[in-house]
Amino acid sequence: MIRNRAISFLISLSLLTSTLSLLSRAQWQSASNVESFSHNKNQISVQSGKATLHVNILAEDLIRVRLATNGVFPPDMSWAVVKKEWQAPQVNVTDSQKEIIVATNELSLIINKKPLRLKFVDKQNHIINEDEPTKGMSWNESEVRVWKKMPQDEYYYGFGEKAGRFNRRWTHMSMWNSDIPAYDADTDPIYQTHPFFYGVNKGKAYGIFFDNTYWSSFDMGKENRSQYSFGAEAGEINYYFFYGPSPKKILSRYTELVGRMPLPPRWSLGYQQSRWSYPTETRVREIAKGFRDRTIPCDVIYLDIDYMDGYRIFTWNNKNFPNPKKMIDDLTKDGFKIAVIVDPGIKADTAYHAFKSGNAQDVFLKYPDGKPFIGKVWPGECAFPDFTKESARKWWGDNFSALIESGIRGWWNDMNEPSVFDVPTKTVDPDVLHDDNGLKTGHAKNHNIYGMQMTRATYDGVKRLLPAERPFVLTRASYAGGHRYSSAWTGDNTSTWRDLEMSVPMLLNLSISGQPFVGADIGGFIGYPSGELFARWLQLGVFTPLMRAHSVINEKNKEPWEFGDEFTNINRETINLRYTLLPYIYNVMYQASVTGMPAMRPMMFEYLEDGNFNWNQDQFMFGDDLLITPVLTQATTERNVRLPEGDWYNYWTGQKYKGGNDIKVAAPLNRIPFFVRAGAIIPTQQVVQSTSQAPIDPLTLNVYPTELQATSTYYEDDGISFEYEKGKYWKRTIGQWNSSQAITLTLSKVEGSYTPPGRMLAVKFMNVSKEPKSAQMNGQKLENLQRIENKREGWMFDAASKQVIVTFKDQKSELQLRVLR
């Protein structure tokens, strides 16, 4: 039954979707009346016929719901959840004839007894979320499903990587990692599975994470506009309920549950260039020279499948790459890192070392009768590692040694849905067995976590072989929690304005689903963009954590200089902007690694009380302080912007705007419009050709005044090692406030043992209308300069830009800078 459904699904997506909505309700059985219950600290056990319900109160705002339809729970094992032990909160349980009330300090769960239905309410007894009364938690043979009431004004976000609009109300979505090139807004599913979403209603939010790895689906009111549902073809009802009421609080708790992104190497935040394919050493060197000769910054060049010997993973094509180590050494000296594609298919060739050693160590997937699963991908007939098996993951990681010794530092995990060319399901047969941590289960259960576990094997292996450097792993397929091992991109998009526009809501939903390091193929993978489309996509790419351009084989070149001199100059300045903002971007990614807050944030995520943002998908926040308003349509030189409450500054002009309004802003072809929140301090640096070219000098703090006091945190480390985990970092709090007498900036004493190379600090105070009287550092007057000079301390007023610029040597001690009016 499971196998037939998977085949039907991948043969005809539309047929499966319609079939799901028409499943015979007569065959479904809902949870019946509560017969008994028990209470032990933070766990409630409820018996309802043969079914058993376990409710675990993990935190005051987090409740786990788990239902065994036959009363027997399977082993409690999750590939997503990393925090298993929680300090039990104070829980009050009240039993009455009609209901059981389980209350914490933040919310209550009401368990209705006749029949068994769940309702979540806040401390004011307002309903947050409740089961649909006629169905609730239900099952049909192996299938399980939960039906919920859908309020008229509730909106839904998240669900990971989904094409189409940002708000997912009135949509039906499937979760089954699928290799679907050239997808459009109606294509579903595609490459990743993140069964986590937010419900937002009247300025309050809740979250639900359905931790079930089988083929699953979410119907958010498409079938019935008064209810939504989620469920899976097998496995158990097992979901976590999060209460905000803010989305940021929910995401913080969710990433506490499933883990947070490791801090990436700084070079991975630079510009990255890829195509299928740069097939020879000569062409790779030409590309690198093209960047440096044109002074266009770049940190990473990718090698696609043609670098390998017959597409065999862990090998080199010695004809086209006769001396890869020499090539990579030379490129490293010029500031480039080389990333290579790695696919899971291992060519079934008895002369091939990886196939031989994999067989010897019993790492490949097999049928229940012991016959190996063989499927065709790029090398031809291939075996596939079982990444749910610890020994297989170690074997995989160990095989990277030769590539690491050649100098490879980036690991592009592709085809890991997994994609297979020659079988009806286009993936591994659902009956093939996985180790599954010793549970020995079929591919139907493990399919959605295959790519995630491949990235785990890659990340852990590279970290083991190269312990002094942070691994950079990029993946196409993943599951919830996969951000612990890799960044992600949105797969094989196309070179259209529609795809550019669609990439924004896709990346926003991925970001708030716990995957903060994301990007889309700039310029579109399939097809060829106009110079205008490429330039606008590149401008958006400045404000996506992964900034990578990519192109399909047999298409015209798409490097930034391939669209004529005008666009070469525009694209150079765009990439220069990325490198100028790298200190801010690095701080935003540091924040993601510590708190779970992603770089890209939907407007409703930050400004939930403004209902105008419920459907907004063409502007977003990047970190706490930048409002990004990209141009997403052709021949557009101005655009409308909705400014949130507060004061905002146009980054390019310095003009100040009052928030809570709609404005029209100029959007010339050569730049992306964006705004800075009043009170922000944006760290920037000098333009470099790569992150390894030179240390930051000067570090510039761009101060955007506010009438209120404001603080921010600046963080820095060596950008490459794990020494920051041992306290080797540079971190300080920066505060600003204004009065009629002075503008004051304070820099706290530096925390941490890291010391950057000696440098100057340049502080730029924006929107200063007239020349100040003087400037002081720790009470001592600074020299008034006619112009800013290298390594010279002092200050000057630039009347044209309305800026006061102060320069001084950076140091660890506490500093106070005052500009007297």
Secondary structure, DSSP 8 states (H G I E B T S, - for coil): -HHHHHHHHHH-HHHHHHHHHTS-GGG-EE-----EEEEETTEEEEEETTEEEEEEEEETTEEEEEEETTS-------SS-----------EEEE-SSEEEEE-SSEEEEEETTTTEEEEEETT--EEEEB-TTTSEEEETTEEEEEEE--TTEEEEE-SS--S-S--TT-EEEE-----TT--TT----SEE--EEEEEETTEEEEEEE---SSEEEESSSS-TTEEEEEESSS-EEEEEEE-SSHHHHHHHHHHHH-------GGGGSEEE--TT--SHHHHHHHHHHHHHTT----EEEE-GGGSBTTBTT---TTT-S-HHHHHHHHHHTT-EEEEEE-S-EE--TTSHHHHHHHHTT-B-B-TTS-B--EEETTEEEE-B-TTSHHHHHHHHHTTHHHHHHT--EEEE-STTT--SSSTTSSS-TTSEE-TTTT-EEHHHHGGGHHHHHHHHHHHHHHHHSTTS--EEEES-EETTGGGT-EEE--S-BSSHHHHHHHHHHHHHHHHTT--SEE--BT-SBS---HHHHHHHHHHHTTSSSEEE---TTS---STTTT-HHHHHHHHHHHHHHHHTHHHHHHHHHHHHHH---SEEEHHHH-TT-GGGSS--S-EEETTTEEE----STT--EEEEE--SSEEEETTT--EEESSSEEEEE--TT---EEEETT-EEEE----SSTTS----SEEEEE---SS-EEEEEEE--SSSSGGGGT--EEEEEEEEE-SSEEEEEE---BSS----S-EEEEEE----S--SEEEETTEE--B-SS--TT--EEEEETTTTEEEEEEE--SS-EEEEEE-
